[in-house]
Amino acid sequence: MLLQFIVNGIIIGSIYSLVSLGFALVYNTTRIFHIAYAVLYMFCPYMLLTFYANLGFPLVLSFILAIIITVLLSLLMEFVIYKPLSKKKSSSNIIMISSIGIMIVVINMIAMFYGNETKIINQDISETVTFGDIIITYTQLAQFFISAFLLGVFILFLKFSKFGIRTRAMRDDDVLCSVFGSDTYKMRIVLFSLSAFFAAVGGGLVAYDVGMDPYVGMPMLLNAVVALIIGGVGRFEAPILGGFIIGILQSLSVWAISARWQDAVTFTLLILFLLFRPQGLLGEKRRAV
Amino acid sequence: MINIYIILTTSTNLLVGMTNLLSIGQAALYGIGAYLAVLALMVLNLSLLPTLIFVILGTALLSLLVAYPSLRLRGDYFVLATLGFQLIVFTILYNWVSVTRGPYGIPGIPSPVLFGEITIYGIIPYLILSSVFALIVILIFYKFIHSPFGRALKAVRDDELSAQAIGRNVTGLKIWAFVVSSGFIGISGLLYASYVSYIDPTSFNLDEAIFILSAVIIGGTGNIKGPVIGAIFVVVLPELLRFVGLPDSVAANLRQIIYGLLIIVLMRLRPQGLAGEYALK
């Protein structure tokens, strides 16, 4: 049994890692506390539902279309909200509150169009594979392998591509980065798209497994943020580590205590980290903001 | 309800507008106040004034537990810590079934008794009671703003380093602001619990916390009239929408959309809110 819980933890951890990495892409580089990121995670499944279940497109095509639309929504946020605010040099609190505003608007629009209740994309019961005592559904396997693949590719990309090097430069100092001639606003377009892509993939994979309602984004965002803090703000490997830790820990707390206390465990961990190791496990000293 | 929200927003303003501390944990304190009020009214059978004192002190003390560690953090990290606190309190209220009855809530909360004889029951007495409380809170905060304590807070808000340089204990002041504001939020918890006579944890969840914060931000920060206007606005708007004749299911979402849009527009054009005097840093 214990092993089963750990495996479940690793699978959900891979999703946390993915979503957390998307959040980190924006937060590490632009210092925008992108709360509306939660909305992207929730938005993709609804698009998937529209294309796949309502319009009858094939699954993979609907997934791709849903991801594209989610990325466009993310870019819309950047152009309409974040970019003007950044140009005005608004404080981080103001940007965060605007982000909350966006979140409220989009969640309620979705709730108005699709209703508040839980929607299910995949009606069938997923088939399972068994390894010894461990039972895994195919959807879970897909979750794990797609996330692991994306995480791996991204890390390589970050290390070796020109864009990756620029991203890391921007993380270290965005003003200096623009002084050296890279257009930070162009970079931000790529970063916002990539982060939306990660959120969309994560959201789609989870919703395909367990369904969704308009409010699924927030708990996931919180887990992603905790993963980021535990791993350490700054390095891009950190949220991945944090995601797996949280996934496994939550799964173990279900095993040891009960599912109801999962959140309390997660956020106690967050507060402990904030107090005693605010730079996280892999963290370096924080850049002054 | 307006009065309850006025107390909530005015107290939150002490943090947000006066001290530049953005807290998303206000609904947790509101909930703690409500549950403490239930404890005092139902288990200890206290009358109104002792209950009031009990709730204020209880909430303030519990808030110290949060204030002390989280105020050593800055900016986003402080917001995160209060958010974590909010979620932990909600989980506890929701899951500690043997004490809080969890999701079933606590029904039949008795009306408070004043001076051992007058039971406050019905709409009009409540209106009077809550108005009196709201007025007292507003007056106290009015005094605060112009007191040495209020000025010191403003100094911390505007320039922490200078305030420290002239010998102010910055963290101490922030902790005080947090604790005082929490104590007053406890009052609104008490009013809410005894007015509705039924509480359950979902009234004090993260959405409520964001709602309180948005009321403060829409109304405006840094002075007295901002939060008051914010509270009136968020309570009156749903009634207005009902008046227009929208069906309830759409109205709830539409209301939220209006709040959201207002926040976005205000943050862009007028970050100090409709009637505030201080823009967040």
Interface residues (C-beta under 8 A of the other chain):
Chain A: F33 I81 P84 L85 K88 S90 S91 S92 N93 I94 I95 M96 I97 S98 I100 G101 I102 M103 I104 V105 I107 N108 M109 A111 M112 M218 L222 V225 I229 R260 W261 D263 A264 F267 T268 L270 I271 L274 L275 P278 V289
Chain B: N20 L22 P69 S70 R72 L73 G75 D76 Y77 V79 L80 A81 L83 G84 F85 L87 I88 F90 T91 I92 Y94 N95 L206 I210 L213 S214 I217 V250 N253 L254 Q256 I257 Y259 G260 L261 L262 I263 I264 M267 R268 P271 A279 L280 K281
